[in-house]
Amino acid sequence: MQIPYVKRVPEWGMLVIYRFGRTGPEFVKGPGLRFLMPVADRGVIVDMREQVVAIPRQSCLTCEGEELGLRLQVAWKVVDPLLSQVRVLNFRGAIQGVAATIARSLIAEITVEEALHKQVRLGEGIRERLSEVVAKWGGLVTDVQVVELAKL
């Protein structure tokens, strides 16, 4: 008979259990003490709190060929711990990469004047597109802020 070991799941977390490498909805547990079988189970704690990731300065070209420097902050949180473990390897890194790509593609469609005068609308456009992608990973984008947008 195997002796179970205990894993403490904090109030802000959820535990995703992999039993012999497989998981499912029945293996997602909430906060508290959780008993796992040695050798068979591996538990991963998923942080369910809202987090902010800074997107480093990106060089973006407008439709006029002008170069702009853009820095963003993205606020997000995990809403489905199972999908966040199964669908994407590095949630934070994936958000950084996808947000930067979306920002560059949106700026490529507008002029310098539009970009500089409509920063709030640009942030909303990035949030809408990013939300579609992040939802597939079990996440929710709560806010996107344009921290810096300037000509280079």
DAJO-V249970 format. One record per pair of residues at least 24 apart in sequence whose C-alpha atoms are under 8 Angstrom apart, sorted by the first residue. I is the first residue (numbers start at 1). GAP is how many residues later the second one is. If there is no record, write none. Layout:
i = {I I}
gap = {GAP GAP}
//
This chain:
i = {2 2 3 3 4 4 4 4 5 5 5 5 6 6 6 6 7 7 7 7 7 8 8 8 9 9 9 12 12 12 13 13 13 13 13 14 14 14 14 14 15 15 15 15 15 16 16 16 16 16 16 16 17 17 17 17 18 18 24 25 28 28 46 47 48 48 48 48 49 49 50 50 50 50 51 51 51 52 53 53 54 55 55 55 58 58 59 60 60 60 61 61 61 62 62 62 62 62 62 63 63 63 63 63 64 64 66 66 67 67 68 68 68 68 68 69 69 69 69 69 70 70 70 70 70 71 71 71 71 72 72 72 72 72 73 73 73 73 74 74 74 74 74 75 75 75 75 76 76 76 76 76 77 77 77 77 78 78 78 79 79 79 80 80 80 81 82 83 83 83 84 84 84 87 87 88 95 95 98 99 99 102 102 102 115 116 116 119 119 120 120 122}
gap = {35 36 34 35 31 32 33 34 30 31 32 33 27 28 29 30 26 27 28 29 36 24 25 26 24 25 36 35 36 37 32 33 34 35 36 31 32 33 34 67 28 29 30 31 66 27 28 29 30 65 66 69 24 25 26 27 24 25 58 57 53 54 35 31 29 30 31 33 28 29 25 26 27 28 24 25 26 24 39 43 42 41 44 45 42 46 45 44 47 48 43 46 47 45 46 47 48 49 50 44 45 46 47 48 47 48 46 85 84 85 44 81 82 83 84 79 80 81 82 83 76 77 78 79 80 75 76 77 78 72 73 74 75 76 71 72 73 74 67 68 69 70 71 66 67 68 69 63 64 65 66 67 62 63 64 65 60 61 62 59 60 61 57 58 59 57 56 53 54 55 53 54 55 49 50 49 35 39 32 27 31 24 27 28 34 33 34 27 30 25 26 24}
//
